[in-house]
């Protein structure tokens, strides 16, 4: 019998080293613990979609994850946390991690979060640094890995 946690680890071990984009949207069993273990290996990551909109019982602590994203993913361009407000947990010390993300990931064009307190904190932090268009809500935006396609520009309709 193979647990879903070990299946998730096997999947990441095969793809993490070379990946510039990962969409783990429908993998509800992939939580902050697994992400934090593999973020140091995602040095080439440009697009990450983390979490699921499905109801899960585990609480996701984003402070350490945001800090790790800033330290290990400097090429990050698009990021989405798909977890809902009831699932996300963060502390008052979160501002330091957000500052680090904003200053280290200078290529970050889009960060999508569910509408709530974390969204407001992130948006306020980025707005104070005159990067107003970076933080977006899941109501209006969704991150995909289509941007990584070689001929992505040909898919756009003018």
Secondary structure, DSSP 8 states (H G I E B T S, - for coil): ---HHHHHHHHHHHHTTT-SEEE-TT-TT--HHHHHHHGGG-TT-SEEEE--SS--SS-EEHHHHHHHHHHH-TT--EEEE---TTTEE--TTHHHHHHHHHHH-TT--EEEE-SSHHHHHHHHHHHHTT-TTSEEETTT----SGGGSTTHHHH---
